[in-house]
Amino acid sequence: MTPLRLPAAFVSLALLSFLLVGCKASDVSSEPAHQTVSVRVSEVTGGESRDMPLRFSGIVRATQRATLTFQISGTLKERTVELGQRVQAGEALARVYNPALEPARDSARARLEELTTQYQQAKREWERSSQLHERGVISEQTLEQLAARRDSLSASVATARASLAEASQMLDESTLRAPFSGRVEALLVEQDEFVAAGQPVMRLSSPEGREVEVRVPAYLLDHVQLEQTLPVWSVQDRSQPPQIGSVVEIAQAGAVRGELHPVLVSLPVNTLEPGEPVEVGITPTREAALTVPLLSVVRHAGSTSVFRVRDQVAHRVPVAVNRVVGERVVVESGALSPGDQVVYAGMTRLADGDAVEVR
């Protein structure tokens, strides 16, 4: 009997079916790998911006300066200094003559000497009477009267001593002395002129420091602060680079409309001379609005947000939309900063926390 012969194609098909049946399900199917989402990003713009610097005029002056006056009236009889002369602290600068000063001092001195003599006599008399009182020679009432006279003269001596000190001080005030070492920058009274008490006689300044005062509108007070550095240009030579000053005093805003407020700027030593006109630059700083591309804003559940990309990962950041400016929108967000990267293309497949590939 002839053996049955199967076709070769049938044998191959059967062998393939056997192999597929023996394989595990895990050998033919596997989980797809997690893939990154391709996106396009744009920068957040805005934040702090600076306007053009505004220049305010001022005059350089000495930091330590004084307008000297006499405390008494009289005729200017002596002036030992000249304009621009350097003086030392305590040096005599000028003297006024008042005919009543020396007699008043001499009278106060004589009165003090008179009362002192009377007091010493009353004191000795009381001491002798005390001894007699112990022996019963004089009465208690007489002793008390002597003690009262002694105490009254003691008070009178103290008053006379104070009057002499006052008269001597007034006479000393007739000589004007330098309160500090410096330079005479102005002489306001000529010799032999009558000078009233408190009338300016001369101005003195110290070479140790320089400053300039400028007056600015009230709104600029918010743009300066203590120890802030400001450029100071010399008006006489505009080709020179500016000196750098430091704010040391800022006036408080007042209630008078349109009033200018002083700002005091300290200058480096040995840079600008007193009396030199300068300009101080103040640059207003304002906060510019944050803007993002219009396409980056996503609306969901009654709110809006954007996807911010950091370290190749996208995170949803809530924002509040204010207005549309061309192809960008002005937003408010405490989490966004100028320079952040936000997604504006590829957001349809994007979820919070997805890894992204920036194209």
HELIX and SHEET records of a PDB file:
HELIX    1   1 ALA A    8  GLY A   22  1                                  15    
HELIX    2   2 ALA A   25  VAL A   28  1                                   4    
HELIX    3   3 LEU A  101  ARG A  135  1                                  35    
HELIX    4   4 GLU A  140  ASP A  172  1                                  33    
HELIX    5   5 ALA A  218  HIS A  223  5                                   6    
HELIX    6   6 LEU A  294  SER A  296  5                                   3    
HELIX    7   7 MET A  347  ARG A  349  5                                   3    
SHEET    1   A 8 THR A  45  ARG A  50  0                                        
SHEET    2   A 8 THR A 285  PRO A 293 -1                                        
SHEET    3   A 8 ARG A 328  GLU A 332 -1                                        
SHEET    4   A 8 VAL A 313  VAL A 325 -1                                        
SHEET    5   A 8 SER A 303  ARG A 310 -1                                        
SHEET    6   A 8 GLN A 341  ALA A 345 -1                                        
SHEET    7   A 8 VAL A  37  GLU A  43 -1                                        
SHEET    8   A 8 VAL A 356  VAL A 358  1                                        
SHEET    1   B 6 THR A  45  ARG A  50  0                                        
SHEET    2   B 6 THR A 285  PRO A 293 -1                                        
SHEET    3   B 6 ARG A 328  GLU A 332 -1                                        
SHEET    4   B 6 VAL A 313  VAL A 325 -1                                        
SHEET    5   B 6 SER A 303  ARG A 310 -1                                        
SHEET    6   B 6 VAL A 298  HIS A 300 -1                                        
SHEET    1   C 7 LEU A  54  ALA A  62  0                                        
SHEET    2   C 7 ARG A 210  VAL A 216 -1                                        
SHEET    3   C 7 HIS A 261  LEU A 267 -1                                        
SHEET    4   C 7 GLN A 243  ILE A 250 -1                                        
SHEET    5   C 7 THR A 229  SER A 234 -1                                        
SHEET    6   C 7 PRO A 277  ILE A 282 -1                                        
SHEET    7   C 7 LEU A  54  ALA A  62 -1                                        
SHEET    1   D 4 ARG A  65  THR A  69  0                                        
SHEET    2   D 4 PRO A 200  SER A 205 -1                                        
SHEET    3   D 4 GLY A 182  LEU A 187 -1                                        
SHEET    4   D 4 ARG A  86  VAL A  87 -1                                        
SHEET    1   E 4 THR A 175  ARG A 177  0                                        
SHEET    2   E 4 ALA A  92  TYR A  97 -1                                        
SHEET    3   E 4 GLY A  74  ARG A  79 -1                                        
SHEET    4   E 4 PHE A 194  VAL A 195 -1                                        
END                                                                             
